[in-house]
Amino acid sequence: MPNANNAAIVEISQTANKFRSSIVLQYDNKYIDVKSILGLFTTLLASGTYDLHVHGPDAEEAKKAMAEVFEKHGLKINSIQD
């Protein structure tokens, strides 16, 4: 499977780092800290759907911003309500 493009990875990480909340993507049994650009480079693929888990004081704003940046780059996520 092709990796997501570099611009998408950088923008996803930069967007996540604007928030205090914990932002984690789950794919199968892998968990990716979205604030870790290295984690994104090694595991984020252009195809597939990821579950987005957000916990913290600004979780709602973070979910909205992350959904927008993933959609912008054609990546699919499911926002999980924990």
MMTF fields as JSON, N, C-alpha, C and O atoms, coordinates in Angstrom:
{
  "mmtfVersion": "1.0.0",
  "mmtfProducer": "UNKNOWN",
  "numBonds": 327,
  "numAtoms": 328,
  "numGroups": 82,
  "numChains": 1,
  "numModels": 1,
  "chainsPerModel": [1],
  "groupsPerChain": [82],
  "chainIdList": ["A"],
  "bondAtomList": [4, 2, 8, 6, 12, 10, 16, 14, 20, 18, 24, 22, 28, 26, 32, 30, 36, 34, 40, 38, 44, 42, 48, 46, 52, 50, 56, 54, 60, 58, 64, 62, 68, 66, 72, 70, 76, 74, 80, 78, 84, 82, 88, 86, 92, 90, 96, 94, 100, 98, 104, 102, 108, 106, 112, 110, 116, 114, 120, 118, 124, 122, 128, 126, 132, 130, 136, 134, 140, 138, 144, 142, 148, 146, 152, 150, 156, 154, 160, 158, 164, 162, 168, 166, 172, 170, 176, 174, 180, 178, 184, 182, 188, 186, 192, 190, 196, 194, 200, 198, 204, 202, 208, 206, 212, 210, 216, 214, 220, 218, 224, 222, 228, 226, 232, 230, 236, 234, 240, 238, 244, 242, 248, 246, 252, 250, 256, 254, 260, 258, 264, 262, 268, 266, 272, 270, 276, 274, 280, 278, 284, 282, 288, 286, 292, 290, 296, 294, 300, 298, 304, 302, 308, 306, 312, 310, 316, 314, 320, 318, 324, 322],
  "bondOrderList": [1, 1, 1, 1, 1, 1, 1, 1, 1, 1, 1, 1, 1, 1, 1, 1, 1, 1, 1, 1, 1, 1, 1, 1, 1, 1, 1, 1, 1, 1, 1, 1, 1, 1, 1, 1, 1, 1, 1, 1, 1, 1, 1, 1, 1, 1, 1, 1, 1, 1, 1, 1, 1, 1, 1, 1, 1, 1, 1, 1, 1, 1, 1, 1, 1, 1, 1, 1, 1, 1, 1, 1, 1, 1, 1, 1, 1, 1, 1, 1, 1],
  "groupList": [{"groupName": "MET", "atomNameList": ["N", "CA", "C", "O"], "elementList": ["N", "C", "C", "O"], "formalChargeList": [0, 0, 0, 0], "bondAtomList": [1, 0, 2, 1, 3, 2], "bondOrderList": [1, 1, 2], "singleLetterCode": "M", "chemCompType": "L-PEPTIDE LINKING"}, {"groupName": "PRO", "atomNameList": ["N", "CA", "C", "O"], "elementList": ["N", "C", "C", "O"], "formalChargeList": [0, 0, 0, 0], "bondAtomList": [1, 0, 2, 1, 3, 2], "bondOrderList": [1, 1, 2], "singleLetterCode": "P", "chemCompType": "L-PEPTIDE LINKING"}, {"groupName": "ASN", "atomNameList": ["N", "CA", "C", "O"], "elementList": ["N", "C", "C", "O"], "formalChargeList": [0, 0, 0, 0], "bondAtomList": [1, 0, 2, 1, 3, 2], "bondOrderList": [1, 1, 2], "singleLetterCode": "N", "chemCompType": "L-PEPTIDE LINKING"}, {"groupName": "ALA", "atomNameList": ["N", "CA", "C", "O"], "elementList": ["N", "C", "C", "O"], "formalChargeList": [0, 0, 0, 0], "bondAtomList": [1, 0, 2, 1, 3, 2], "bondOrderList": [1, 1, 2], "singleLetterCode": "A", "chemCompType": "L-PEPTIDE LINKING"}, {"groupName": "ILE", "atomNameList": ["N", "CA", "C", "O"], "elementList": ["N", "C", "C", "O"], "formalChargeList": [0, 0, 0, 0], "bondAtomList": [1, 0, 2, 1, 3, 2], "bondOrderList": [1, 1, 2], "singleLetterCode": "I", "chemCompType": "L-PEPTIDE LINKING"}, {"groupName": "VAL", "atomNameList": ["N", "CA", "C", "O"], "elementList": ["N", "C", "C", "O"], "formalChargeList": [0, 0, 0, 0], "bondAtomList": [1, 0, 2, 1, 3, 2], "bondOrderList": [1, 1, 2], "singleLetterCode": "V", "chemCompType": "L-PEPTIDE LINKING"}, {"groupName": "GLU", "atomNameList": ["N", "CA", "C", "O"], "elementList": ["N", "C", "C", "O"], "formalChargeList": [0, 0, 0, 0], "bondAtomList": [1, 0, 2, 1, 3, 2], "bondOrderList": [1, 1, 2], "singleLetterCode": "E", "chemCompType": "L-PEPTIDE LINKING"}, {"groupName": "SER", "atomNameList": ["N", "CA", "C", "O"], "elementList": ["N", "C", "C", "O"], "formalChargeList": [0, 0, 0, 0], "bondAtomList": [1, 0, 2, 1, 3, 2], "bondOrderList": [1, 1, 2], "singleLetterCode": "S", "chemCompType": "L-PEPTIDE LINKING"}, {"groupName": "GLN", "atomNameList": ["N", "CA", "C", "O"], "elementList": ["N", "C", "C", "O"], "formalChargeList": [0, 0, 0, 0], "bondAtomList": [1, 0, 2, 1, 3, 2], "bondOrderList": [1, 1, 2], "singleLetterCode": "Q", "chemCompType": "L-PEPTIDE LINKING"}, {"groupName": "THR", "atomNameList": ["N", "CA", "C", "O"], "elementList": ["N", "C", "C", "O"], "formalChargeList": [0, 0, 0, 0], "bondAtomList": [1, 0, 2, 1, 3, 2], "bondOrderList": [1, 1, 2], "singleLetterCode": "T", "chemCompType": "L-PEPTIDE LINKING"}, {"groupName": "LYS", "atomNameList": ["N", "CA", "C", "O"], "elementList": ["N", "C", "C", "O"], "formalChargeList": [0, 0, 0, 0], "bondAtomList": [1, 0, 2, 1, 3, 2], "bondOrderList": [1, 1, 2], "singleLetterCode": "K", "chemCompType": "L-PEPTIDE LINKING"}, {"groupName": "PHE", "atomNameList": ["N", "CA", "C", "O"], "elementList": ["N", "C", "C", "O"], "formalChargeList": [0, 0, 0, 0], "bondAtomList": [1, 0, 2, 1, 3, 2], "bondOrderList": [1, 1, 2], "singleLetterCode": "F", "chemCompType": "L-PEPTIDE LINKING"}, {"groupName": "ARG", "atomNameList": ["N", "CA", "C", "O"], "elementList": ["N", "C", "C", "O"], "formalChargeList": [0, 0, 0, 0], "bondAtomList": [1, 0, 2, 1, 3, 2], "bondOrderList": [1, 1, 2], "singleLetterCode": "R", "chemCompType": "L-PEPTIDE LINKING"}, {"groupName": "LEU", "atomNameList": ["N", "CA", "C", "O"], "elementList": ["N", "C", "C", "O"], "formalChargeList": [0, 0, 0, 0], "bondAtomList": [1, 0, 2, 1, 3, 2], "bondOrderList": [1, 1, 2], "singleLetterCode": "L", "chemCompType": "L-PEPTIDE LINKING"}, {"groupName": "TYR", "atomNameList": ["N", "CA", "C", "O"], "elementList": ["N", "C", "C", "O"], "formalChargeList": [0, 0, 0, 0], "bondAtomList": [1, 0, 2, 1, 3, 2], "bondOrderList": [1, 1, 2], "singleLetterCode": "Y", "chemCompType": "L-PEPTIDE LINKING"}, {"groupName": "ASP", "atomNameList": ["N", "CA", "C", "O"], "elementList": ["N", "C", "C", "O"], "formalChargeList": [0, 0, 0, 0], "bondAtomList": [1, 0, 2, 1, 3, 2], "bondOrderList": [1, 1, 2], "singleLetterCode": "D", "chemCompType": "L-PEPTIDE LINKING"}, {"groupName": "GLY", "atomNameList": ["N", "CA", "C", "O"], "elementList": ["N", "C", "C", "O"], "formalChargeList": [0, 0, 0, 0], "bondAtomList": [1, 0, 2, 1, 3, 2], "bondOrderList": [1, 1, 2], "singleLetterCode": "G", "chemCompType": "PEPTIDE LINKING"}, {"groupName": "HIS", "atomNameList": ["N", "CA", "C", "O"], "elementList": ["N", "C", "C", "O"], "formalChargeList": [0, 0, 0, 0], "bondAtomList": [1, 0, 2, 1, 3, 2], "bondOrderList": [1, 1, 2], "singleLetterCode": "H", "chemCompType": "L-PEPTIDE LINKING"}],
  "groupTypeList": [0, 1, 2, 3, 2, 2, 3, 3, 4, 5, 6, 4, 7, 8, 9, 3, 2, 10, 11, 12, 7, 7, 4, 5, 13, 8, 14, 15, 2, 10, 14, 4, 15, 5, 10, 7, 4, 13, 16, 13, 11, 9, 9, 13, 13, 3, 7, 16, 9, 14, 15, 13, 17, 5, 17, 16, 1, 15, 3, 6, 6, 3, 10, 10, 3, 0, 3, 6, 5, 11, 6, 10, 17, 16, 13, 10, 4, 2, 7, 4, 8, 15],
  "groupIdList": [1, 2, 3, 4, 5, 6, 7, 8, 9, 10, 11, 12, 13, 14, 15, 16, 17, 18, 19, 20, 21, 22, 23, 24, 25, 26, 27, 28, 29, 30, 31, 32, 33, 34, 35, 36, 37, 38, 39, 40, 41, 42, 43, 44, 45, 46, 47, 48, 49, 50, 51, 52, 53, 54, 55, 56, 57, 58, 59, 60, 61, 62, 63, 64, 65, 66, 67, 68, 69, 70, 71, 72, 73, 74, 75, 76, 77, 78, 79, 80, 81, 82],
  "secStructList": [7, 7, 5, 7, 7, 2, 2, 2, 2, 2, 2, 2, 2, 2, 2, 2, 6, 6, 7, 1, 1, 3, 3, 3, 3, 3, 3, 6, 6, 3, 3, 3, 3, 6, 6, 7, 2, 2, 2, 2, 2, 2, 2, 7, 5, 1, 1, 1, 3, 3, 3, 3, 3, 3, 3, 1, 6, 6, 2, 2, 2, 2, 2, 2, 2, 2, 2, 2, 2, 2, 2, 2, 6, 6, 7, 3, 3, 3, 3, 7, 7, 7],
  "xCoordList": [0.845, 0.0, 0.882, 1.907, 0.501, 1.318, 1.166, 0.093, 2.272, 2.224, 1.503, 1.468, 0.929, 0.326, 1.452, 2.613, 1.108, 2.169, 2.725, 2.068, 3.942, 4.652, 3.909, 3.886, 3.302, 2.578, 1.42, 1.154, 0.732, -0.381, 0.129, -0.458, 1.199, 1.76, 2.19, 1.891, 2.882, 3.343, 2.153, 2.145, 1.147, -0.016, -0.819, -1.307, -0.96, -1.673, -0.963, -1.601, 0.347, 1.112, 1.07, 0.89, 1.233, 1.196, -0.172, -0.259, -1.228, -2.584, -2.782, -3.306, -2.373, -2.534, -1.788, -2.268, -0.627, 0.192, -0.361, 0.175, -1.405, -2.056, -2.959, -3.411, -3.221, -4.168, -3.471, -2.43, -4.073, -3.542, -4.023, -3.401, -5.106, -5.679, -4.743, -3.904, -4.912, -4.231, -4.981, -6.205, -4.255, -4.875, -4.171, -2.98, -4.933, -4.358, -5.203, -6.433, -4.513, -5.184, -5.001, -3.93, -6.056, -5.978, -6.253, -7.217, -5.397, -5.584, -5.23, -4.089, -6.183, -6.031, -5.627, -6.36, -4.492, -4.073, -2.838, -2.041, -2.681, -1.612, -2.203, -3.302, -1.467, -1.876, -0.802, 0.384, -1.221, -0.288, -0.576, -1.69, 0.421, 0.299, 0.406, 1.457, -0.677, -0.731, 0.234, 0.593, 0.647, 1.6, 3.026, 3.921, 3.245, 4.567, 4.709, 4.128, 5.475, 5.634, 6.326, 6.021, 7.252, 7.934, 6.951, 6.99, 6.072, 5.06, 4.166, 3.815, 3.797, 2.955, 3.699, 3.135, 4.958, 5.737, 5.871, 5.866, 5.991, 6.232, 4.962, 5.033, 3.806, 2.612, 1.409, 0.529, 1.334, 0.141, 0.141, 1.09, -0.931, -1.057, -2.145, -3.058, -2.04, -3.006, -4.356, -5.378, -4.367, -5.637, -5.949, -5.067, -7.193, -7.603, -8.348, -8.268, -9.067, -9.811, -9.276, -9.058, -9.065, -8.502, -9.563, -10.466, -9.444, -10.296, -9.538, -8.381, -10.185, -9.568, -10.07, -11.271, -9.14, -9.446, -8.859, -7.655, -9.698, -9.241, -9.736, -10.926, -8.81, -9.145, -8.46, -7.263, -9.203, -8.586, -9.503, -10.662, -8.962, -9.783, -10.319, -11.342, -9.645, -10.097, -10.427, -10.199, -10.964, -11.206, -12.146, -11.883, -13.236, -14.194, -13.569, -13.761, -12.825, -12.156, -11.104, -10.949, -10.383, -9.343, -9.949, -9.41, -11.064, -11.719, -12.127, -11.924, -12.703, -13.16, -11.973, -12.031, -10.913, -9.739, -9.08, -8.661, -8.989, -8.365, -9.212, -8.672, -10.53, -11.41, -11.211, -11.177, -11.081, -10.895, -9.578, -9.547, -8.493, -7.19, -7.107, -6.498, -7.706, -7.714, -8.528, -8.109, -9.689, -10.533, -9.822, -9.889, -9.151, -8.408, -7.412, -7.189, -6.818, -5.805, -6.354, -5.587, -7.679, -8.304, -8.105, -8.153, -7.882, -7.708, -8.988, -9.661, -9.319, -10.589, -10.367, -9.48, -11.205, -11.178, -12.593, -13.547, -12.711, -13.936, -13.643, -12.713, -14.411, -14.229, -14.932, -16.15, -14.16, -14.681, -15.121, -14.358, -16.331, -16.843, -16.555, -17.204, -15.593, -15.226, -15.957, -15.768],
  "yCoordList": [-1.192, 0.0, 1.244, 1.273, 2.255, 3.475, 4.274, 4.329, 4.892, 5.775, 7.061, 7.457, 7.71, 9.023, 9.98, 9.752, 11.044, 11.948, 12.778, 12.985, 13.24, 13.975, 15.217, 15.52, 15.943, 17.167, 16.839, 17.582, 15.734, 15.325, 14.994, 15.428, 14.243, 13.848, 15.059, 15.147, 15.988, 17.195, 18.013, 18.47, 18.206, 19.01, 18.335, 19.01, 17.018, 16.288, 16.474, 16.777, 16.296, 16.438, 17.874, 18.087, 18.846, 20.253, 20.615, 21.328, 20.139, 20.417, 19.789, 20.436, 18.549, 17.853, 18.563, 18.618, 19.101, 19.753, 21.102, 21.696, 21.588, 22.825, 22.586, 23.536, 21.315, 20.965, 20.295, 19.656, 20.456, 19.817, 18.376, 17.572, 18.046, 16.703, 15.647, 15.931, 14.425, 13.268, 12.884, 12.752, 12.704, 12.369, 11.132, 11.161, 10.049, 8.763, 8.162, 8.184, 7.623, 6.882, 5.399, 4.956, 4.635, 3.189, 2.576, 2.937, 1.642, 0.894, -0.549, -0.845, -1.446, -2.823, -2.777, -2.218, -3.344, -3.252, -2.369, -2.568, -1.398, -0.409, 0.901, 1.292, 1.564, 2.873, 3.881, 3.648, 4.998, 6.02, 7.315, 7.834, 7.841, 9.166, 10.18, 10.312, 10.888, 11.783, 12.965, 13.6, 13.254, 14.345, 13.92, 14.763, 12.638, 12.111, 12.003, 11.117, 12.898, 12.883, 11.603, 11.078, 11.1, 9.857, 8.685, 7.848, 8.627, 7.579, 7.615, 6.572, 8.816, 8.954, 8.495, 7.781, 8.898, 8.523, 7.011, 6.474, 6.32, 4.884, 4.049, 2.883, 4.613, 3.771, 4.287, 3.495, 5.572, 6.105, 5.75, 6.044, 5.119, 4.701, 5.52, 6.028, 5.642, 6.423, 5.729, 6.381, 4.415, 3.7, 3.124, 2.984, 2.801, 2.284, 3.349, 4.541, 2.892, 3.801, 3.662, 2.552, 4.786, 4.827, 5.272, 6.037, 4.784, 5.247, 6.341, 6.153, 7.482, 8.622, 8.689, 8.807, 8.612, 8.711, 10.011, 10.241, 10.863, 12.146, 12.274, 12.116, 12.564, 12.733, 13.984, 14.17, 14.843, 16.004, 17.2, 17.126, 18.315, 19.5, 20.168, 20.852, 19.979, 20.606, 19.537, 19.73, 18.415, 17.26, 17.568, 17.154, 18.285, 18.553, 19.389, 19.099, 20.42, 21.261, 20.451, 20.596, 19.597, 18.778, 17.798, 17.618, 17.161, 16.216, 16.91, 16.381, 18.097, 18.837, 19.201, 19.011, 19.719, 20.118, 18.909, 18.989, 17.797, 16.608, 16.048, 15.626, 16.043, 15.561, 16.398, 15.859, 17.706, 18.594, 18.314, 18.24, 18.158, 17.952, 16.568, 16.428, 15.541, 14.225, 14.248, 13.692, 14.891, 14.979, 15.736, 15.337, 16.808, 17.62, 16.768, 16.993, 15.79, 14.952, 13.601, 12.71, 13.449, 12.239, 11.007, 9.883, 11.209, 10.091, 9.902, 10.871, 8.648, 8.355, 8.055, 7.284, 8.69, 8.412, 8.248, 8.798, 7.492, 7.392, 8.051, 7.648, 9.039, 9.695, 8.854, 8.678, 8.332, 7.44, 8.253, 9.065, 8.028, 8.689, 7.773, 6.741, 8.151, 7.322, 7.746, 7.158],
  "zCoordList": [0.0, 0.0, 0.0, 0.68, -0.743, -0.769, 0.519, 1.119, 0.926, 2.091, 1.726, 0.561, 2.73, 2.515, 2.116, 2.455, 1.401, 0.957, 2.112, 3.132, 1.918, 2.97, 3.425, 4.618, 2.496, 2.861, 3.794, 4.739, 3.537, 4.399, 5.791, 6.782, 5.881, 7.176, 7.982, 9.174, 7.356, 8.05, 8.532, 9.675, 7.682, 8.08, 9.191, 10.097, 9.13, 10.181, 11.514, 12.522, 11.525, 12.768, 13.295, 14.493, 12.417, 12.836, 13.402, 14.402, 12.781, 13.268, 14.642, 15.548, 14.802, 16.084, 17.207, 18.339, 16.897, 17.915, 18.373, 19.309, 17.742, 18.184, 19.392, 20.032, 19.703, 20.757, 21.925, 21.771, 23.105, 24.313, 24.431, 25.125, 23.772, 23.861, 23.279, 22.424, 23.769, 23.2, 21.925, 21.941, 20.824, 19.54, 18.991, 18.684, 18.875, 18.472, 17.354, 17.4, 16.346, 15.28, 15.538, 15.953, 15.289, 15.419, 14.061, 13.387, 13.665, 12.426, 12.724, 13.08, 12.587, 13.042, 14.512, 15.328, 14.864, 16.259, 16.416, 17.333, 15.524, 15.627, 16.129, 15.736, 16.994, 17.502, 17.134, 17.364, 16.565, 16.098, 16.833, 16.766, 17.537, 18.152, 17.016, 16.39, 16.756, 15.602, 15.752, 14.761, 16.962, 17.185, 16.85, 16.789, 16.636, 16.3, 14.792, 14.166, 14.222, 12.765, 12.311, 11.24, 13.113, 12.768, 12.757, 11.856, 13.759, 13.795, 12.571, 12.021, 12.144, 10.952, 9.702, 8.873, 9.559, 8.381, 8.259, 7.151, 9.39, 9.318, 9.203, 8.815, 9.528, 9.548, 8.774, 8.438, 8.477, 7.827, 6.346, 5.619, 5.92, 4.532, 3.84, 4.49, 2.531, 1.765, 1.672, 1.459, 1.832, 1.772, 3.146, 3.993, 3.348, 4.642, 5.426, 5.128, 6.427, 7.294, 8.703, 9.188, 9.355, 10.694, 11.69, 11.352, 12.918, 14.008, 14.742, 15.118, 14.949, 15.619, 17.053, 17.298, 17.997, 19.427, 19.95, 19.832, 20.526, 21.063, 22.493, 22.766, 23.407, 24.822, 25.335, 25.115, 26.016, 26.63, 26.654, 26.248, 27.14, 27.376, 26.113, 26.164, 24.988, 23.737, 22.69, 21.495, 23.158, 22.288, 21.127, 19.997, 21.386, 20.307, 19.191, 18.01, 19.566, 18.562, 17.806, 16.593, 18.534, 17.906, 16.908, 15.816, 17.27, 16.356, 15.066, 13.973, 15.201, 14.021, 13.116, 11.902, 13.712, 12.937, 12.269, 11.114, 12.988, 12.415, 11.273, 10.25, 11.44, 10.369, 9.108, 8.001, 9.274, 8.114, 7.401, 6.172, 8.152, 7.516, 6.87, 5.809, 7.486, 6.857, 5.57, 4.554, 5.613, 4.414, 3.302, 2.139, 3.642, 2.662, 1.876, 0.686, 2.557, 1.917, 1.454, 1.09, 1.469, 0.95, 1.811, 1.311, 3.109, 4.039, 4.839, 5.19, 5.122, 5.801, 7.277, 7.643, 8.134, 9.568, 10.094, 9.543, 11.158, 11.931, 13.27, 13.97, 13.625, 14.925, 15.977, 15.93, 16.93, 17.951, 19.175, 19.699, 19.608, 20.81, 22.003, 22.168, 22.82, 23.984, 25.215, 26.28]
}
